[in-house]
Amino acid sequence: MRSVKMMMAAGAASLIASAAMAADMPIAPPPAYAPPPAEDFGGWYLRGDIGFSNQQVKRREYYSYPNLQSLDQSTSFDSAGIYGIGVGYQFNPWLRGDITGQYRGKANMKGLDLTSYYDTGTLQRGSNVYGGSKSEWVVMANAYVDLGTWWCITPFVGAGVGMSYNTISNFTDMGANGSYLYGTVPSAAYASSASKWNLAWAAHAGLAYKVNPNLTVELAYSYMNLGDGLTGSLITKDGATANQAMTFKDITSHDVKFGVRWNLDSGPVYPAPPVLMRKG
């Protein structure tokens, strides 16, 4: 019986000692605070683009040949610089849109017409060589679909619609018209600059690379349809106004651009984790 009492006393002493040691131990730190992952979409962004154009025109129209029998026409443009700025919004991980303003620099134009027509009952043949330049201001609303991200690279496609202000300047027309029977007569004309607003639309495709959460760079291709262009009234070498203008129908371009997008949202800010201090 005495031994049982001694064992009970020893157990009680052990429990008291354990409790005292636990009281002297430091308080365990709170679990680490893990903020929710930040979303990689949403918010406003600014953009800038530079590139170059590769332009074509479907045809040129100038109704100056009576009884036209044949027309062999060619037109070419030099490449020109493209400079654009814009503001956009990322709606979700796959959809974004922006509004852009673009200046398309002056592209030199060269053209040739070979014609045959009847005049006073005689078959006439002519050739006309054209020169000039063309530039545009474009305002466009665009929408893009991001197709997924691999190794920070996101392919995308998009489309846009807006307005293009097309300007034709420095237009010249040098030609020779006549027949084998009566010989040829040289001709010359020029036109003042003229501008025209048109409906414009575009299709886009490219690759975007996210450098950091705020900066994305793009390499993109755009097919642009810029509508029509128009010269001023043609003036002959004698100073007479022809009251006719050369129309450039369906101006299109294959553009290659390098772009930068800067995200204006810095992301959510989380409070620091609480710190518990143990009393001395």
LINVENRA-V358936 format. One record per pair of residues at least 24 apart in sequence whose C-alpha atoms are under 7 Angstrom apart, sorted by sequence separation. I is the first residue (numbers start at 1). J is the second residue. If there is no record, write none. Layout:
I:J  I:J
//
This chain:
81:105  108:132  109:133  139:163  169:193  201:225  226:250  227:251  54:79  80:105  108:133  138:163  139:164  168:193  169:194  200:225  201:226  225:250  226:251  53:79  80:106  107:133  108:134  138:164  167:193  168:194  200:226  225:251  226:252  52:79  53:80  80:107  106:133  107:134  137:164  138:165  167:194  168:195  199:226  200:227  225:252  52:80  53:81  79:107  106:134  107:135  136:164  137:165  167:195  198:226  199:227  224:252  225:253  52:81  53:82  78:107  106:135  136:165  137:166  166:195  167:196  198:227  224:253  51:81  52:82  77:107  78:108  105:135  136:166  165:195  166:196  198:228  223:253  224:254  51:82  77:108  78:109  104:135  105:136  135:166  136:167  165:196  166:197  223:254  50:82  51:83  77:109  104:136  135:167  165:197  222:254  223:255  50:83  76:109  77:110  103:136  104:137  134:167  135:168  164:197  165:198  196:229  222:255  49:83  50:84  76:110  103:137  134:168  163:197  164:198  196:230  221:255  222:256  49:84  75:110  76:111  102:137  103:138  133:168  134:169  163:198  164:199  195:230  221:256  48:84  49:85  75:111  102:138  133:169  163:199  164:200  194:230  220:256  221:257  48:85  74:111  75:112  101:138  102:139  132:169  133:170  162:199  163:200  194:231  220:257  47:85  48:86  74:112  101:139  132:170  162:200  193:231  194:232  219:257  220:258  47:86  73:112  74:113  100:139  101:140  132:171  161:200  162:201  192:231  193:232  219:258  46:86  47:87  73:113  100:140  131:171  132:172  161:201  191:231  192:232  218:258  219:259  46:87  72:113  73:114  99:140  100:141  131:172  160:201  161:202  191:232  192:233  218:259  45:87  46:88  71:113  72:114  99:141  130:172  131:173  160:202  191:233  217:259  218:260  45:88  71:114  72:115  98:141  99:142  130:173  159:202  160:203  191:234  217:260  44:88  45:89  71:115  98:142  129:173  130:174  159:203  190:234  191:235  216:260  217:261  44:89  70:115  71:116  97:142  98:143  128:173  129:174  158:203  159:204  189:234  190:235  216:261  43:89  44:90  70:116  97:143  128:174  129:175  158:204  189:235  190:236  215:261  216:262  43:90  69:116  96:143  97:144  128:175  157:204  158:205  189:236  215:262  42:90  68:116  69:117  96:144  127:175  128:176  157:205  188:236  189:237  214:262  215:263  41:90  42:91  68:117  95:144  96:145  127:176  156:205  157:206  188:237  214:263  42:92  67:117  68:118  95:145  126:176  127:177  156:206  41:92  66:117  67:118  94:145  95:146  126:177  155:206  156:207  41:93  65:117  66:118  94:146  125:177  126:178  155:207  66:119  94:147  124:177  125:178  154:207  155:208  124:178  125:179  153:207  154:208  124:179  153:208  154:209  123:179  153:209  152:209  153:210  152:210  168:229  164:226  167:229  168:230  166:229  168:231  62:245  62:246  61:246  62:247  60:246  61:247  60:247  61:248  60:248  59:248  60:249  59:249  57:248  58:249  57:249  58:250  57:250  58:251  57:251  56:251  57:252  56:252  55:252  56:253  55:253  54:253  55:254  53:253  54:254  53:254  54:255  53:255  52:255  53:256  52:256  51:256  52:257  51:257  50:257  51:258  49:257  50:258  49:258  50:259  49:259  48:259  49:260  48:260  47:260  48:261  47:261  46:261  47:262  45:261  46:262  45:262  46:263  45:263  44:263  45:264  44:264  44:265  43:265  38:267  38:268  35:270  33:273  27:278
//
